[in-house]
């Protein structure tokens, strides 16, 4: 690994001193294309929604038909995203980890332009998302090929841009039906996971895992990552809002992994149209209660809070909470829940700073 990276945070504009990271959103999307989730309804009356621009009249459909309206699952308008991010800057935000990985529209040049326009420290991801988004060529890549690609992204830069990734992830393990147990052949997502974990061990980069919420899969992921030599203290398990079983979360934290609550502000009961309990999102007050329990049990140093901005309904323009929700709305509420200033600083500043710093 480059000695330049060791002890620093790697952004799209170069390395920075970790002390300059400040208030950090550890898992976000600035430019992302979620068209891999796009579905065309069977009903003729709903098909017109697919390629419609988001208007005031359409906002009421965003939750229930979140993957029908294509514009809802694509964040790609530079000026709109600049306006959204400026609110974060004005509220005191300093660093954003852009967890868009290969297959869902990672955009090094646009991120670099955005970093210059906003003054934000933007950390870019590498590796691959969930199987539904895999590019066709990935099928023909070996684990070593994927490993080499990730290491190159981190140490040299993406393609010929010279813009380096400062994160491995988010690395996807699929949805609730995707389990890494009881199979005879290696699944493609396991190939990506192993390559990513090996790259983490080699480079010392931070890593974010988008896991399946299924318990057996989650624990198997832990075993694979550790078996590949990765450092749990540099690895974040995202989307743990759905894990109401505190024993599972404590299993992760006891091994040194970091747990991320990242759906703050999403409280629309129409968003997840599923009978699967593992996919039901709690509200913010419930999240605070779960977080409080983990802190009281001694895991303050293993916890991350961020927003995972991915959908149009999360943007201020469409009536969402925006990138400032944690700073402007959640932080005052946390104090009412008994969170101390020191605990809040750990969640917003100190823990992200530690994880993002290359070992």
C-alpha positions, 0 to 999 in steps of 0.5 A, a space after each residue: 500500500 502507498 505510504 501516502 494513504 496510511 494514516 490519512 483519509 482518501 478523497 476524490 481530490 486527494 488525501 486529507 488529514 483525518 482531523 479535517 473530516 469533521 461531521 461526516 455522513 458515512 454512507 450516502 449517494 450523490 450520483 447513483 442509477 438504481 435502474 436495476 430495480 426498475 419495474 414496469 407495472 402490469 396495470 395499464 393505468 400505472 405504466 405511464 408513471 415509469 418515465 414521468 418526471 417527478 412533479 408535485 402531483 407524483 410525490 404521493 406515489 413515490 413511496 408505494 411505487 418507489 421503483 416504478 418511477 425511473 427518475 425516483 431511483 436516479 440521482 444524476 442531475 448535477 445542479 439539483 444535487 449541488 443544491 441539496 449538498 449545499 444545505 449540508 454544508 450550510 448546516 456544518 457538514 464536512 465529509 460525505 462518503 459516496 458509497 455508489 459502487 460499480 454497476 449503479 453509476 459510480 461517477 468519479 469525474 462528477 464527484 470531483 467536480 462536486 467536491 470542488 463546487 461544494 468544498 466537501 470532502 467526498 470519499 468514493 467507493 469501489 467494488 460491486 453492489 448486489 447481483 441484480 446490478 452486476 455488469 455482464 463482464 463480471 461473470 468472466 472475472 475471477 476473484 483475483 481479477 476483482 481484487 486487482 481492480 479494487 486495489 488499482 482503484 484505491 492505489 492508482 485511480 479509476 481507469 485513466 482518471 487518476 481519481 482514487 477510491 477511498 472506500 471499498 463498497 458498498 459491497 452487496 450481498 443481495 436481498 433477504 433471499 440471498 444466503 451464503 449457506 447450504 450451496 455447492 458452488 460459490 455464488 458470484 457475490 461471494 467472489 466479490 465479497 472475498 475479493 473485497 475483503 482481501 483488498 481491504 487486508 492489502 490496502 487498509 481501506 475502509 469497507 462498507 458491506 450491504 448485507 442480507 438481513 437474514 441472520 445465517 447469511 450475516 454471520 457467514 459474511 463475518 466468517 468469510 471476511 475474517 477468513 480473508 484477513 480483513 480488519 473488522 475495525 475498518 468494516 461497516 455493516 450497513 442497513 442494520 436498522 432492520 435488525 431488531 435482534 440486539 444479540 445479532 448486533 452485539 455478535 458483530 460488535 464483539 468481533 470488532 465490526 461496526 454497525 450502521 443505522 442509515 435510514 434516518 428520516 424514512 418513515 413511510 410505511 408504503 416504501 417497503 411493500 413486503 410481508 417480510 419482517 426483515 425488510 420492515 423499517 423502524 421509525 426514527 424514535 425506534 432507531 434511537 431506542 435501539 441505538 441507546 441500548 447498544 451504547 448502554 451495552 458498551 458499543 459506542 465506538 462501533 456505531 455509525 449514523 448516516 442517511 443512505 440518500 438513494 431515492 428522490 423522496 429523500 431529497 428536500 426538493 421532493 419533500 424529503 429530509 435531505 442530507 441535513 436531517 441528522 444535523 438539523 432534526 435528529 441531533 436535538 431529538 437525541 439530546 432529549 433521548 439522553 444522548 450526551 454531546 460526547 456520544 453524538 460526536 462519536 457517532 458523527 465525527 470520531 467513529 467515521 474518522 477512525 474508520 475512514 483512516 487508512 491503516 
